[in-house]
């Protein structure tokens, strides 16, 4: 390990520790090392010469090992799989299109299929993954058969329904920490939208792909996918096409989050400003292509960006003023999580726990299987000894 790399590693560990509101003593306790050891590593005067130790530091700070050690292989965390994950992977594993090409089947009416597709998104937003997997395991093969058996004049509408179904599958898999499978689902959604001849549906698929890249921490790919899609949409947005405006706004919010995670605060806030202007034109109460784009969602992303760049005070001020009543349970819960992160950065344990409990009330399945929540609870446990009963109970439920 070179001196330059050693110092860069120390700076990164210190940056991530501070972002999570941990003292050197608390991080030392979590990784089972002395405070002096942490201090020396952060100053670059001591090597981390065992991969197992570096893995522990990366896990504790919730940072991919590949970002702390460029030469190191990425080691998968041995976490228990969330119920529903395997079922969603199976949705993508069957040879449904081949079966459909070789065997013509009756085509259900679209008014029978559309409510099932809408319900898939309701389950996705509610983080009810087991039910979603059960629904899609029947719906996707049905749609794959229908688009190949239907008369030409019906195929475009059926391909659109198939695209939306794959988008829901991708969104759920991304939240479950399955980027490879989520990427496959997003790509299939884009292909189905192209076969439907629907460019906005293709853009919606690219929007889903952006979330996959965010979850996988492929921030350069977030920027590239979102930027090129937004540029392609600009002609329509400039003409006031409201659905294109919603998609453009959602993509711009993705660019803001990616910039914040790269610690590019000025770039992130610039994207937020442009998205805020577009949201004012779109207005509240819309959910074009399941983007939920509007002023409230921009405010939620402003909270997330502020937390990412370490501006807890700004995050708490914006979060206190935002009205989330028009947003899905998933988005409301995400705001509570980000506010808990802000309170954790300020070492306000009781306030952080209250936000996490509020999130759990809204979407219990999402919270109890959320990697960020698990890490937050671990951080909070290290800050207060003895931990309050509500925090201990939450720790048991999330497996911290």
Buried (B, 14 or more C-beta within 10 A) or exposed (E): EEEEBBBBBBEBBBBBBBBBBBBBEBBBBBBEBEBEBBBBBBEBEBBBEEEEBBBBBBBBBBBBBBBBBEEBEEBEEEEEEBEBBEBBBEBBEEEBBEBBEEEEBEBBEBEEBBEBBEBBBBBBBBBBBBBBBBBBBEBBBBBBBBBBBBEEEBBBBBBBBBBBBBBBBBBBBBBBBBBEBBBBBBBBBBBBBBBBEBBBBBBBBBBBBBBBBBBBBBBEBBBBBBBEBBEBBEEBBEEEBBBBBBBBBBBBBBBBBBBBBBEBBEBBBBBBEBBBEBBEEBEEEBBBBBBBBBBBBBBBBBBBBBBBBBBBEBBBBBBEEBEBEBBBBBBBBBBBBBBBBBBBBBBBBEBBBBBBBBBBEBBEBBBBBBBBBBBBBBBBBBBEEEBEEEBEEBBEEBEB
